[in-house]
Amino acid sequence: MENSNSSIEGNNLRVRKLELSDKSKGFLELLRQLTVCDSVSDKEFEDRFKEISMYGDDHVICVIEDEISGKIIASGSVFIEKKFIRKCGKVGHIEDVVVDAGSRGMQLGKKIVGFLADHARSMGCYKVILDCSDENKVFYEKCGFKKKEIQMVNYFV
């Protein structure tokens, strides 16, 4: 996987997998710019991190760290769904793509989505899918996605 720990040309930004220490680098604060993300204790974070890590390459969270500030400024995740259709094929699901408000316009979102899509491809997925708002449709089209069908949701909480 070409993207396992790559730098972004000429600057101090590094694309890599989430690490346990990223909680102290503003990871949860970044997620709050995307959606509801309540406070999480260090133990809860560690427990969830270990749980996700048990899935290995079937669930990957990637981040971009600004190595000068030591802050996480972009993130996204992909999980691999194993199916019976398409000769027991696999589908990558991209979720929770977010770029810090102060770091937008630097192509970081495109870098995150590319990292995640490349990972899904390397895992043998025949497609990668995601849900997005109408406002983000153009961005994802620039990343190579096209609109297909509609999204439905049923929240339980």
DSSP file with accessible surface (Angstrom, degrees, kcal/mol):
  #  RESIDUE AA STRUCTURE BP1 BP2  ACC     N-H-->O    O-->H-N    N-H-->O    O-->H-N    TCO  KAPPA ALPHA  PHI   PSI    X-CA   Y-CA   Z-CA
    1    1 A M    >         0   0   87      0, 0.0     3,-1.5     0, 0.0   118,-0.1   0.000 360.0 360.0 360.0 110.4    0.0    0.0    0.0
    2    2 A E  T 3   +     0   0  132      1,-0.3     3,-0.4     2,-0.1   113,-0.1   0.792 360.0  56.8 -56.5 -26.8    1.8    3.1   -1.3
    3    3 A N  T >   +     0   0    2      1,-0.2     3,-0.6   112,-0.1    -1,-0.3   0.250  65.5 113.0 -98.0  15.5    0.0    5.3    1.2
    4    4 A S  T <  S-     0   0   68     -3,-1.5    13,-0.6     1,-0.3    -1,-0.2   0.707 102.0  -7.6 -68.2 -17.9    0.9    3.7    4.5
    5    5 A N  E 3  S+A   16   0A  88     -3,-0.4     2,-0.3    11,-0.2    -1,-0.3  -0.155  88.2 158.7-171.5  62.5    2.9    6.7    5.7
    6    6 A S  E <   -A   15   0A  24      9,-1.0     9,-3.3    -3,-0.6     2,-0.3  -0.700  31.7-134.6-105.4 150.0    3.4    9.3    3.0
    7    7 A S  E     -A   14   0A  73     -2,-0.3     2,-0.5     7,-0.2     7,-0.2  -0.644  24.4-116.5 -92.5 154.9    4.3   13.0    3.2
    8    8 A I    >   -     0   0   12      5,-2.3     3,-2.0    -2,-0.3     5,-0.5  -0.832  55.4 -78.1 -93.9 129.2    2.5   15.6    1.2
    9    9 A E  T 3  S-     0   0  149     -2,-0.5    -1,-0.1     1,-0.3     3,-0.1   0.162 101.9 -16.2 -33.5 120.5    4.9   17.3   -1.3
   10   10 A G  T 3  S+     0   0   92      1,-0.2     2,-0.3    -3,-0.1    -1,-0.3   0.553 114.7  84.3  67.6   9.5    7.2   19.8    0.3
   11   11 A N  S <  S-     0   0   64     -3,-2.0    -1,-0.2     2,-0.2    -3,-0.2  -0.784  86.7 -99.6-134.9-175.0    5.4   20.4    3.6
   12   12 A N  S    S+     0   0   79     -2,-0.3    55,-3.3    -5,-0.1     2,-0.5  -0.183  76.9 117.7-101.0  40.2    5.2   19.0    7.0
   13   13 A L  E     - B   0  66A   7     -5,-0.5    -5,-2.3    53,-0.2     2,-0.4  -0.924  43.2-166.3-110.7 132.9    2.0   17.1    6.6
   14   14 A R  E     -AB   7  65A  45     51,-2.1    51,-2.3    -2,-0.5     2,-0.5  -0.969  12.0-149.9-124.8 127.2    2.0   13.3    6.9
   15   15 A V  E     +AB   6  64A   1     -9,-3.3    -9,-1.0    -2,-0.4     2,-0.3  -0.846  41.4 135.3 -93.2 125.3   -0.8   10.9    5.9
   16   16 A R  E     -AB   5  63A   4     47,-2.4    47,-3.2    -2,-0.5   -11,-0.2  -0.960  55.5 -74.3-158.4 173.1   -0.8    7.8    8.1
   17   17 A K  E     - B   0  62A  75    -13,-0.6    45,-0.3    -2,-0.3    43,-0.0  -0.443  62.1 -87.2 -75.0 152.2   -3.0    5.4   10.1
   18   18 A L        -     0   0   22     43,-2.7     2,-0.3    -2,-0.1    -1,-0.1  -0.282  44.7-157.7 -57.7 139.7   -4.6    6.6   13.3
   19   19 A E    >   -     0   0   75     -3,-0.1     3,-2.1     1,-0.1     4,-0.3  -0.880  28.4-114.1-119.0 156.0   -2.4    6.1   16.4
   20   20 A L  G >  S+     0   0   68     -2,-0.3     3,-1.2     1,-0.3     4,-0.2   0.867 115.2  59.7 -56.5 -36.2   -3.4    5.8   20.0
   21   21 A S  G >  S+     0   0   58      1,-0.2     3,-1.0     2,-0.1     4,-0.3   0.602  81.1  87.3 -71.4  -7.8   -1.6    9.1   20.8
   22   22 A D  G X >S+     0   0    0     -3,-2.1     5,-1.8     1,-0.2     3,-1.1   0.709  70.9  73.9 -70.1 -16.1   -3.7   11.0   18.3
   23   23 A K  G X 5S+     0   0   50     -3,-1.2     3,-1.1    -4,-0.3     5,-0.3   0.937  98.6  46.9 -58.9 -40.2   -6.4   11.7   21.0
   24   24 A S  G < 5S+     0   0   97     -3,-1.0    -1,-0.3     1,-0.3    -2,-0.2   0.538 103.3  65.4 -80.6  -2.5   -4.0   14.2   22.5
   25   25 A K  G < 5S-     0   0   45     -3,-1.1    47,-2.7    -4,-0.3    -1,-0.3   0.148 125.0 -91.9-104.3  15.6   -3.3   15.7   19.0
   26   26 A G  T <>5S+     0   0    9     -3,-1.1     4,-2.2    45,-0.2    -3,-0.2   0.642  78.5 140.9  89.7  18.2   -6.9   17.0   18.6
   27   27 A F  H  ><S+     0   0   12     -5,-1.8     4,-2.1     1,-0.2    -4,-0.2   0.932  76.3  43.4 -60.2 -47.5   -8.4   14.0   16.8
   28   28 A L  H  > S+     0   0   13     -5,-0.3     4,-1.7     1,-0.2    -1,-0.2   0.888 111.3  54.6 -68.4 -36.0  -11.8   14.2   18.6
   29   29 A E  H  > S+     0   0  104     -6,-0.2     4,-0.5     1,-0.2    -1,-0.2   0.897 107.7  51.5 -62.9 -37.6  -11.9   18.0   18.3
   30   30 A L  H >< S+     0   0    2     -4,-2.2     3,-1.8     1,-0.2     4,-0.4   0.943 106.6  52.7 -63.0 -45.8  -11.5   17.5   14.5
   31   31 A L  H >X S+     0   0   30     -4,-2.1     4,-2.1     1,-0.3     3,-1.8   0.829  99.1  65.0 -60.3 -30.1  -14.4   15.0   14.4
   32   32 A R  H 3< S+     0   0  100     -4,-1.7    -1,-0.3     1,-0.3    -2,-0.2   0.717  92.0  62.8 -65.9 -20.4  -16.6   17.5   16.2
   33   33 A Q  T << S+     0   0   77     -3,-1.8    -1,-0.3    -4,-0.5    -2,-0.2   0.645 110.6  40.5 -76.1 -12.0  -16.2   19.7   13.1
   34   34 A L  T <4 S-     0   0   72     -3,-1.8     2,-0.3    -4,-0.4    -2,-0.2   0.838 127.4 -37.2 -99.5 -45.2  -18.0   16.9   11.2
   35   35 A T  S  < S-     0   0   86     -4,-2.1    -1,-0.3    61,-0.1     2,-0.2  -0.895  87.7 -35.1-164.1-173.2  -20.8   15.7   13.6
   36   36 A V        +     0   0  116     -2,-0.3     2,-0.3    -3,-0.1    -3,-0.1  -0.419  54.6 166.5 -64.4 125.5  -21.7   15.0   17.2
   37   37 A C        -     0   0   25     -2,-0.2     3,-0.1    -5,-0.1    -5,-0.1  -0.764  19.0-157.9-145.6  93.0  -18.7   13.7   19.1
   38   38 A D        -     0   0  123     -2,-0.3    -6,-0.0     1,-0.2     2,-0.0  -0.131  39.5 -73.4 -65.6 168.5  -19.2   13.7   22.8
   39   39 A S        -     0   0  103      1,-0.0     2,-0.4   -11,-0.0    -1,-0.2  -0.354  49.1-159.7 -65.0 144.3  -16.2   13.7   25.2
   40   40 A V        -     0   0   43     -3,-0.1   -12,-0.1    -2,-0.0    -1,-0.0  -0.996  13.7-127.7-129.3 126.9  -14.4   10.3   25.3
   41   41 A S     >  -     0   0   55     -2,-0.4     4,-2.7     1,-0.1     5,-0.2  -0.252  28.2-108.3 -68.6 163.8  -12.2    9.3   28.3
   42   42 A D  H  > S+     0   0  116      1,-0.2     4,-2.7     2,-0.2     5,-0.2   0.904 122.0  49.8 -58.2 -40.5   -8.7    8.1   27.6
   43   43 A K  H  > S+     0   0  134      2,-0.2     4,-2.9     1,-0.2    -1,-0.2   0.922 110.5  48.5 -67.3 -43.1   -9.8    4.6   28.6
   44   44 A E  H  > S+     0   0  110      2,-0.2     4,-2.5     1,-0.2     5,-0.2   0.912 113.0  48.8 -61.8 -41.6  -12.8    4.7   26.2
   45   45 A F  H  X S+     0   0   17     -4,-2.7     4,-2.9     2,-0.2    -2,-0.2   0.944 113.1  46.8 -62.7 -46.5  -10.6    6.0   23.4
   46   46 A E  H  X S+     0   0   71     -4,-2.7     4,-2.7    -5,-0.2    -2,-0.2   0.913 112.3  50.3 -63.1 -42.3   -8.0    3.3   24.1
   47   47 A D  H  X S+     0   0   73     -4,-2.9     4,-2.2     2,-0.2    -1,-0.2   0.929 114.3  43.5 -62.7 -45.0  -10.7    0.5   24.3
   48   48 A R  H  X S+     0   0  148     -4,-2.5     4,-2.9     2,-0.2     5,-0.3   0.911 112.6  53.4 -68.5 -39.2  -12.3    1.6   21.0
   49   49 A F  H  X S+     0   0   43     -4,-2.9     4,-2.5    -5,-0.2    -2,-0.2   0.938 111.3  45.9 -58.7 -46.7   -8.9    2.0   19.3
   50   50 A K  H  X S+     0   0  112     -4,-2.7     4,-1.4     2,-0.2    -1,-0.2   0.895 112.0  52.0 -64.2 -40.6   -7.9   -1.5   20.3
   51   51 A E  H  < S+     0   0   83     -4,-2.2     4,-0.5    -5,-0.2     3,-0.4   0.943 112.8  43.8 -61.6 -48.1  -11.3   -2.9   19.2
   52   52 A I  H >< S+     0   0   31     -4,-2.9     3,-1.7     1,-0.2     4,-0.2   0.909 109.1  58.3 -64.0 -39.3  -10.9   -1.2   15.7
   53   53 A S  H >< S+     0   0   64     -4,-2.5     3,-1.9     1,-0.3    -1,-0.2   0.810  93.1  67.8 -61.5 -28.9   -7.3   -2.4   15.5
   54   54 A M  T 3< S+     0   0  160     -4,-1.4    -1,-0.3    -3,-0.4    -2,-0.2   0.755  91.7  61.8 -63.8 -22.5   -8.4   -6.0   15.9
   55   55 A Y  T X  S-     0   0  132     -3,-1.7     3,-2.3    -4,-0.5    -1,-0.3   0.542  88.7-168.7 -80.3  -6.0  -10.1   -5.7   12.4
   56   56 A G  G X   -     0   0   41     -3,-1.9     3,-1.3     1,-0.3    -1,-0.2  -0.260  66.8  -6.1  57.0-131.1   -6.6   -5.0   10.9
   57   57 A D  G 3  S+     0   0   75      1,-0.3    -1,-0.3    -3,-0.1     3,-0.2   0.486 122.3  78.8 -77.3  -2.4   -6.9   -3.8    7.3
   58   58 A D  G <  S+     0   0   45     -3,-2.3    22,-2.7     1,-0.3     2,-0.3   0.589 104.9  30.0 -80.1 -11.0  -10.7   -4.4    7.3
   59   59 A H  E <  S+ C   0  79A  48     -3,-1.3     2,-0.4    20,-0.2    -1,-0.3  -0.818  76.6 173.9-148.2 107.1  -11.2   -1.1    9.2
   60   60 A V  E     - C   0  78A   5     18,-2.7    18,-2.5    -2,-0.3     2,-0.5  -0.957  15.7-166.9-121.1 130.7   -8.7    1.7    8.7
   61   61 A I  E     - C   0  77A  26     -2,-0.4   -43,-2.7    16,-0.2     2,-0.3  -0.975  15.8-166.8-109.9 124.6   -8.8    5.2   10.0
   62   62 A C  E     -BC  17  76A   0     14,-2.8    14,-1.9    -2,-0.5     2,-0.3  -0.842   5.1-173.6-112.6 154.7   -6.3    7.5    8.4
   63   63 A V  E     -BC  16  75A   0    -47,-3.2   -47,-2.4    -2,-0.3     2,-0.5  -0.926  22.5-134.8-136.1 160.5   -5.2   11.0    9.5
   64   64 A I  E     -BC  15  74A   0     10,-2.3     9,-2.8    -2,-0.3    10,-1.0  -0.995  25.2-161.2-116.2 122.5   -3.1   13.8    8.3
   65   65 A E  E     -BC  14  72A  14    -51,-2.3   -51,-2.1    -2,-0.5     2,-0.9  -0.890  17.2-139.4-104.7 132.3   -0.9   15.2   11.0
   66   66 A D  E  >> -BC  13  71A  40      5,-2.9     4,-2.5    -2,-0.5     5,-0.8  -0.821  17.4-160.0 -83.8 107.7    0.7   18.7   10.7
   67   67 A E  T  45S+     0   0   87    -55,-3.3    -1,-0.2    -2,-0.9   -54,-0.1   0.692  84.9  55.9 -71.0 -15.3    4.1   17.7   12.1
   68   68 A I  T  45S+     0   0  129    -56,-0.4    -1,-0.2     1,-0.1   -55,-0.1   0.946 120.4  27.3 -78.1 -49.9    4.9   21.4   13.0
   69   69 A S  T  45S-     0   0   66      2,-0.1    -2,-0.2     1,-0.0    -1,-0.1   0.701  99.3-132.1 -83.5 -19.7    1.9   22.0   15.2
   70   70 A G  T  <5 +     0   0   24     -4,-2.5     2,-0.3     1,-0.3    -3,-0.2   0.681  62.2 133.5  75.0  19.1    1.5   18.3   16.2
   71   71 A K  E   < -C   66   0A 104     -5,-0.8    -5,-2.9   -45,-0.1     2,-0.6  -0.768  62.5-123.2-106.5 147.5   -2.2   18.5   15.4
   72   72 A I  E     +C   65   0A   6    -47,-2.7    -7,-0.2    -2,-0.3     3,-0.1  -0.770  33.7 172.8 -83.1 121.5   -4.4   16.1   13.4
   73   73 A I  E     +     0   0A   9     -9,-2.8    27,-3.4    -2,-0.6     2,-0.3   0.472  59.1  22.7-115.8  -4.0   -5.9   18.3   10.7
   74   74 A A  E     +CD  64  99A   0    -10,-1.0   -10,-2.3    25,-0.3     2,-0.3  -0.977  61.7 167.7-158.6 152.5   -7.8   15.7    8.5
   75   75 A S  E     +CD  63  98A   3     23,-2.5    23,-2.7    -2,-0.3     2,-0.3  -0.988   6.1 163.9-160.0 162.3   -9.2   12.3    8.8
   76   76 A G  E     -C   62   0A   1    -14,-1.9   -14,-2.8    -2,-0.3     2,-0.3  -0.948  18.8-142.0-170.9 166.0  -11.4    9.6    7.2
   77   77 A S  E     -CD  61  95A   8     18,-2.6    18,-2.6    -2,-0.3     2,-0.4  -0.952   6.3-165.4-137.9 159.0  -12.1    5.9    7.6
   78   78 A V  E     -CD  60  94A   0    -18,-2.5   -18,-2.7    -2,-0.3     2,-0.4  -0.994   4.2-169.4-141.4 136.8  -12.9    2.9    5.4
   79   79 A F  E     -CD  59  93A  76     14,-1.7    14,-2.7    -2,-0.4     2,-0.6  -0.966  20.8-128.7-125.5 149.9  -14.2   -0.4    6.4
   80   80 A I  E     - D   0  92A  13    -22,-2.7     2,-0.5    -2,-0.4    12,-0.2  -0.861  16.0-157.5-102.9 120.2  -14.4   -3.5    4.1
   81   81 A E  E     - D   0  91A  67     10,-3.2    10,-2.2    -2,-0.6     2,-0.5  -0.862  10.0-145.4 -96.7 128.3  -17.7   -5.3    3.8
   82   82 A K  E     - D   0  90A 120     -2,-0.5     2,-0.2     8,-0.2     8,-0.2  -0.817  24.6-175.0 -96.0 131.0  -17.4   -8.9    2.7
   83   83 A K        -     0   0   56      6,-3.0     0, 0.0    -2,-0.5     0, 0.0  -0.690  36.8-139.0-120.7 169.4  -20.3  -10.1    0.5
   84   84 A F  S  > S+     0   0  191     -2,-0.2     4,-1.8     4,-0.2     3,-0.3   0.700  83.0  85.0 -94.2 -30.2  -21.7  -13.2   -1.2
   85   85 A I  H  > S+     0   0   98      1,-0.2     4,-2.6     2,-0.2    -2,-0.2  -0.212  84.1  31.2 -68.6 164.1  -22.6  -11.4   -4.3
   86   86 A R  H  4 S-     0   0  175      1,-0.2    -1,-0.2     2,-0.2     4,-0.1   0.926 141.9 -50.9  53.0  51.4  -20.0  -10.8   -7.1
   87   87 A K  H  4 S-     0   0  207     -3,-0.3    -1,-0.2     1,-0.2    -2,-0.2   0.923 111.6 -46.5  55.3  50.9  -18.2  -14.0   -6.3
   88   88 A C  H  < S+     0   0   85     -4,-1.8    -1,-0.2     1,-0.1    -2,-0.2   0.919  96.6 179.8  57.4  46.9  -17.9  -13.2   -2.6
   89   89 A G     <  -     0   0   12     -4,-2.6    -6,-3.0    -7,-0.1     2,-0.4  -0.019  21.3-127.4 -72.5 176.6  -16.7   -9.7   -3.4
   90   90 A K  E     -D   82   0A  62     34,-0.5    36,-2.3    -8,-0.2    37,-0.7  -0.970  12.6-159.6-129.8 147.1  -15.8   -6.9   -1.1
   91   91 A V  E     -De  81 127A   0    -10,-2.2   -10,-3.2    -2,-0.4     2,-0.4  -0.985  13.1-139.6-126.4 134.6  -17.0   -3.3   -0.9
   92   92 A G  E     -De  80 128A   0     35,-2.4    37,-2.9    -2,-0.4     2,-0.6  -0.789  12.3-157.6 -91.8 134.0  -15.2   -0.4    0.8
   93   93 A H  E     -De  79 129A  32    -14,-2.7   -14,-1.7    -2,-0.4     2,-0.4  -0.959   5.8-155.2-113.0 114.6  -17.3    2.0    2.8
   94   94 A I  E     +De  78 130A   3     35,-2.9    37,-0.5    -2,-0.6     2,-0.3  -0.749  23.3 168.3 -90.9 134.4  -15.7    5.5    3.3
   95   95 A E  E     +D   77   0A  72    -18,-2.6   -18,-2.6    -2,-0.4    -2,-0.0  -0.944  43.6  19.6-139.5 159.8  -17.0    7.4    6.3
   96   96 A D  E     +     0   0A  80     -2,-0.3     2,-0.5   -20,-0.2    -1,-0.1   0.806  62.1 176.3  54.8  43.5  -16.2   10.4    8.5
   97   97 A V  E     +     0   0A  20    -21,-0.1     2,-0.3    -3,-0.1   -21,-0.2  -0.675  11.6 160.9 -79.2 125.8  -14.1   12.4    6.1
   98   98 A V  E     -D   75   0A   7    -23,-2.7   -23,-2.5    -2,-0.5     2,-0.4  -0.995  26.9-163.8-150.0 140.6  -13.2   15.8    7.7
   99   99 A V  E     -D   74   0A  18     -2,-0.3   -25,-0.3   -25,-0.2     5,-0.1  -0.990  39.1-102.1-122.8 134.1  -10.6   18.5    7.2
  100  100 A D    >   -     0   0   46    -27,-3.4     3,-2.3    -2,-0.4     4,-0.3  -0.251  30.0-122.2 -53.8 138.3  -10.0   21.1    9.8
  101  101 A A  G >  S+     0   0   62      1,-0.3     3,-0.9     2,-0.2    -1,-0.1   0.840 112.1  53.0 -54.6 -35.4  -11.7   24.4    9.0
  102  102 A G  G 3  S+     0   0   70      1,-0.2    -1,-0.3     3,-0.0    -2,-0.1   0.528 110.2  48.4 -80.1  -2.8   -8.3   26.2    9.1
  103  103 A S  G X  S+     0   0   16     -3,-2.3     3,-0.7   -30,-0.2     5,-0.3   0.250  80.5 123.0-120.5  11.3   -6.7   23.8    6.7
  104  104 A R  T <   +     0   0  138     -3,-0.9    -3,-0.0    -4,-0.3    -4,-0.0  -0.333  59.1  43.7 -74.9 157.7   -9.3   23.6    3.9
  105  105 A G  T 3  S+     0   0   78     -2,-0.0    -1,-0.2     1,-0.0    -3,-0.0   0.504  84.8  98.8  87.7   6.5   -8.3   24.5    0.3
  106  106 A M  S <  S-     0   0   90     -3,-0.7    -2,-0.1     0, 0.0    -3,-0.0   0.184  98.7-109.2-109.0  13.1   -5.0   22.5    0.5
  107  107 A Q  S  > S+     0   0  127      1,-0.1     4,-1.7     3,-0.1     5,-0.1   0.702  78.9 132.6  68.4  19.8   -6.4   19.3   -1.3
  108  108 A L  H  >  +     0   0    4     -5,-0.3     4,-2.6     2,-0.2     5,-0.2   0.885  67.8  53.2 -71.4 -37.4   -6.2   17.4    2.0
  109  109 A G  H  > S+     0   0    8      1,-0.2     4,-2.7     2,-0.2     5,-0.2   0.921 109.2  49.5 -61.1 -42.2   -9.7   16.0    1.6
  110  110 A K  H  > S+     0   0   91      1,-0.2     4,-2.5     2,-0.2    -1,-0.2   0.893 110.1  51.4 -64.2 -37.7   -8.8   14.7   -1.8
  111  111 A K  H  X S+     0   0   60     -4,-1.7     4,-2.4     2,-0.2    -2,-0.2   0.921 111.3  47.4 -64.9 -43.7   -5.6   13.1   -0.2
  112  112 A I  H  X S+     0   0    0     -4,-2.6     4,-2.5     2,-0.2     5,-0.2   0.948 113.5  46.8 -62.2 -50.2   -7.7   11.4    2.5
  113  113 A V  H  X S+     0   0    2     -4,-2.7     4,-2.9     1,-0.2     5,-0.2   0.911 112.7  50.5 -62.2 -39.9  -10.2   10.0    0.1
  114  114 A G  H  X S+     0   0   28     -4,-2.5     4,-2.8    -5,-0.2     5,-0.2   0.919 109.5  50.6 -62.6 -43.3   -7.5    8.9   -2.3
  115  115 A F  H  X S+     0   0    6     -4,-2.4     4,-2.0     2,-0.2    -2,-0.2   0.938 114.5  44.0 -57.8 -48.1   -5.7    7.1    0.6
  116  116 A L  H  X S+     0   0    0     -4,-2.5     4,-2.4     2,-0.2    -2,-0.2   0.914 114.5  47.8 -68.2 -42.7   -8.9    5.3    1.6
  117  117 A A  H  X S+     0   0   16     -4,-2.9     4,-2.6     2,-0.2    -2,-0.2   0.913 111.4  51.3 -65.8 -41.2  -10.0    4.4   -1.9
  118  118 A D  H  X S+     0   0   49     -4,-2.8     4,-2.6    -5,-0.2    -1,-0.2   0.896 109.5  51.1 -61.2 -39.9   -6.4    3.1   -2.7
  119  119 A H  H  X S+     0   0    1     -4,-2.0     4,-1.4    -5,-0.2    -2,-0.2   0.944 109.8  48.9 -63.2 -46.0   -6.7    1.0    0.5
  120  120 A A  H  <>S+     0   0    1     -4,-2.4     5,-2.3     1,-0.2     3,-0.4   0.921 112.3  49.1 -59.8 -43.2  -10.0   -0.5   -0.6
  121  121 A R  H ><5S+     0   0  167     -4,-2.6     3,-1.9     1,-0.2    -1,-0.2   0.933 108.9  52.3 -61.0 -43.6   -8.6   -1.3   -4.0
  122  122 A S  H 3<5S+     0   0   72     -4,-2.6    -1,-0.2     1,-0.3    -2,-0.2   0.760 104.7  57.3 -66.5 -22.1   -5.6   -2.9   -2.5
  123  123 A M  T 3<5S-     0   0   36     -4,-1.4    -1,-0.3    -3,-0.4    -2,-0.2   0.377 124.1-103.5 -87.3   1.1   -7.9   -5.1   -0.4
  124  124 A G  T < 5 +     0   0   56     -3,-1.9   -34,-0.5     1,-0.2    -3,-0.2   0.654  62.6 162.3  88.7  16.0   -9.6   -6.4   -3.5
  125  125 A C      < -     0   0   18     -5,-2.3    -1,-0.2    -6,-0.2   -34,-0.2  -0.435  35.1-151.2 -68.4 141.8  -12.8   -4.4   -3.3
  126  126 A Y  S    S+     0   0   73    -36,-2.3     2,-0.3     1,-0.2   -35,-0.2   0.637  79.6   1.9 -87.5 -13.9  -14.8   -4.1   -6.6
  127  127 A K  E     -e   91   0A  89    -37,-0.7   -35,-2.4    -7,-0.1     2,-0.4  -0.981  60.2-141.8-160.0 163.7  -16.1   -0.7   -5.5
  128  128 A V  E     -e   92   0A  34     -2,-0.3     2,-0.3   -37,-0.2   -35,-0.2  -0.992  24.3-173.3-130.0 137.8  -15.9    1.9   -2.8
  129  129 A I  E     +e   93   0A  60    -37,-2.9   -35,-2.9    -2,-0.4     2,-0.3  -0.883   8.2 173.6-129.6 161.5  -19.0    3.9   -1.7
  130  130 A L  E     -e   94   0A  33     -2,-0.3     2,-0.4   -37,-0.2   -35,-0.1  -0.977  25.9-125.2-158.3 162.1  -19.8    6.8    0.6
  131  131 A D        +     0   0   91    -37,-0.5     2,-0.3    -2,-0.3    19,-0.0  -0.903  34.6 167.4-107.7 143.9  -22.7    9.0    1.6
  132  132 A C        -     0   0   50     -2,-0.4    19,-0.1     8,-0.0     2,-0.1  -0.974  34.8-100.5-149.9 165.5  -22.4   12.8    1.4
  133  133 A S    >>  -     0   0   41     -2,-0.3     3,-1.1     1,-0.1     4,-0.5  -0.394  39.4-107.6 -79.3 162.8  -24.5   15.9    1.6
  134  134 A D  G >4 S+     0   0  130      1,-0.3     3,-1.1     2,-0.2     4,-0.4   0.872 120.3  60.4 -57.4 -35.5  -25.6   17.8   -1.5
  135  135 A E  G 34 S+     0   0  157      1,-0.3     4,-0.3     2,-0.1    -1,-0.3   0.775 107.4  44.3 -64.8 -27.2  -23.1   20.5   -0.6
  136  136 A N  G <> S+     0   0   78     -3,-1.1     4,-2.1     1,-0.2    -1,-0.3   0.442  84.6  97.3 -97.7   1.0  -20.2   18.0   -0.9
  137  137 A K  H <X S+     0   0   74     -3,-1.1     4,-2.3    -4,-0.5     5,-0.2   0.916  83.1  49.7 -57.4 -46.5  -21.3   16.3   -4.1
  138  138 A V  H  > S+     0   0   83     -4,-0.4     4,-2.1     1,-0.2    -1,-0.2   0.910 108.6  53.8 -62.4 -41.5  -19.0   18.4   -6.3
  139  139 A F  H  > S+     0   0   63     -4,-0.3     4,-0.9     1,-0.2    -1,-0.2   0.947 110.7  45.2 -57.6 -48.9  -16.0   17.6   -4.1
  140  140 A Y  H  <>S+     0   0   22     -4,-2.1     5,-2.4     1,-0.2     3,-0.3   0.848 108.0  57.4 -69.7 -30.4  -16.6   13.9   -4.3
  141  141 A E  H ><5S+     0   0   78     -4,-2.3     3,-1.9     1,-0.2    -1,-0.2   0.919 103.9  53.7 -62.5 -37.7  -17.1   14.0   -8.1
  142  142 A K  H 3<5S+     0   0  147     -4,-2.1    -1,-0.2     1,-0.3    -2,-0.2   0.758 104.3  56.4 -66.1 -22.9  -13.6   15.6   -8.3
  143  143 A C  T 3<5S-     0   0   30     -4,-0.9    -1,-0.3    -3,-0.3    -2,-0.2   0.355 130.3 -96.1 -88.4   3.4  -12.4   12.6   -6.3
  144  144 A G  T < 5S+     0   0   69     -3,-1.9    -3,-0.2     1,-0.3     2,-0.2   0.484  82.6 129.3  98.8   5.0  -13.8   10.3   -9.0
  145  145 A F      < -     0   0   38     -5,-2.4     2,-0.3    -6,-0.1    -1,-0.3  -0.555  39.2-157.3 -89.7 156.4  -17.2    9.4   -7.5
  146  146 A K        -     0   0  180     -2,-0.2     2,-0.2     2,-0.0    -9,-0.0  -0.969  27.7 -98.1-131.8 152.8  -20.5    9.6   -9.2
  147  147 A K        +     0   0  141     -2,-0.3     2,-0.3   -10,-0.0     3,-0.1  -0.451  44.2 172.3 -69.7 134.5  -24.0   10.0   -7.8
  148  148 A K        -     0   0  140     -2,-0.2    -2,-0.0     1,-0.2    -1,-0.0  -0.954  49.5 -39.3-146.2 122.6  -25.9    6.7   -7.7
  149  149 A E  S    S-     0   0  146     -2,-0.3     2,-0.3     2,-0.0    -1,-0.2  -0.077  81.7 -72.0  59.9-157.0  -29.3    6.2   -6.1
  150  150 A I        -     0   0  136     -3,-0.1     2,-0.4   -19,-0.0   -19,-0.0  -0.910  34.3-115.2-134.6 163.2  -30.2    7.9   -2.8
  151  151 A Q        -     0   0  106     -2,-0.3     2,-0.3   -19,-0.1    -2,-0.0  -0.784  26.2-172.5 -99.7 142.1  -29.3    7.7    0.9
  152  152 A M        -     0   0  158     -2,-0.4     2,-0.3     2,-0.0    -2,-0.0  -0.949   3.5-172.4-128.1 152.6  -31.8    6.7    3.6
  153  153 A V        -     0   0   96     -2,-0.3     2,-0.3     2,-0.0    -2,-0.0  -0.993  17.9-169.2-146.4 149.4  -31.3    6.7    7.3
  154  154 A N        -     0   0  120     -2,-0.3     2,-0.3     0, 0.0    -2,-0.0  -0.863  20.6-154.3-137.8  98.6  -33.1    5.6   10.4
  155  155 A Y        -     0   0  189     -2,-0.3    -2,-0.0     1,-0.1     0, 0.0  -0.578  10.3-166.7 -76.8 139.1  -31.5    7.0   13.6
  156  156 A F              0   0  182     -2,-0.3    -1,-0.1     1,-0.1     0, 0.0   0.523 360.0 360.0 -99.5 -12.1  -32.1    5.0   16.8
  157  157 A V              0   0  179      0, 0.0    -1,-0.1     0, 0.0    -2,-0.0  -0.975 360.0 360.0-127.8 360.0  -30.9    7.7   19.2
